[in-house]
Amino acid sequence: MAKISINMAEITSDTPSGSSDTLNRLYSDRIDMLRARVSVLAGRDKALMQMYLRNGSTFSQMARLAGVNEATIARRINKLISRLVDGEYITCLRKRNQLDAMDRCIAKDYFIEGLSQKKIAIKRNITIYCVRKKLHKIQRLVRVTDGAA
């Protein structure tokens, strides 16, 4: 039961080559960022990420506890990491004064939970058209912020 670690290539892919000390510091900073961003998750996803990042649990340990296949846990953890590192939802939180409560809920459903427009519409009891319209507004806000950075 070897411990599976975070894919360092994925986390450091946007960084230039450097000394191992610089990469280790960068890797450590990214792990700290992930730990801080785990707070935006809820329920099972938050528990999985805390087990993985804080407790150092392996995928096989988490799979045994959850009663699912190890590959299922590995895929879920990797998806959560990529969504948290991406930072689109964090941008929405920074610009929360430009979004109403429903916009923020839709942003979380889409960027963090990875729900489709149809599933968001069902969950929020609104039309798919309304979800699509709000997502376009949110994505424009994220693009404008990314362009200004």
Long-range contacts (C-beta under 8 A, 24 or more apart in sequence): 1-58, 1-60, 1-61, 2-58, 3-56, 3-58, 4-58, 4-59, 4-74, 6-31, 6-34, 6-81, 7-78, 7-81, 10-78, 10-81, 10-82, 10-85, 11-81, 11-85, 30-85, 33-85, 34-81, 34-84, 34-85, 37-84, 37-90, 38-84, 40-84, 40-89, 40-90, 40-93, 40-108, 40-112, 41-80, 41-84, 41-112, 45-76, 45-80, 45-112, 45-113, 48-73, 48-76, 48-77, 48-80, 49-77, 49-80, 49-84, 52-77, 79-114, 83-111, 83-112, 83-114, 84-112, 86-111, 88-142, 91-141, 91-142, 91-145, 91-146, 92-138, 92-141, 92-142, 94-145, 95-141, 95-145, 98-141, 99-137, 99-138, 99-141, 102-126, 102-134, 103-134, 103-137, 103-138, 106-131, 106-134, 106-135, 106-138, 107-138, 110-135, 110-138
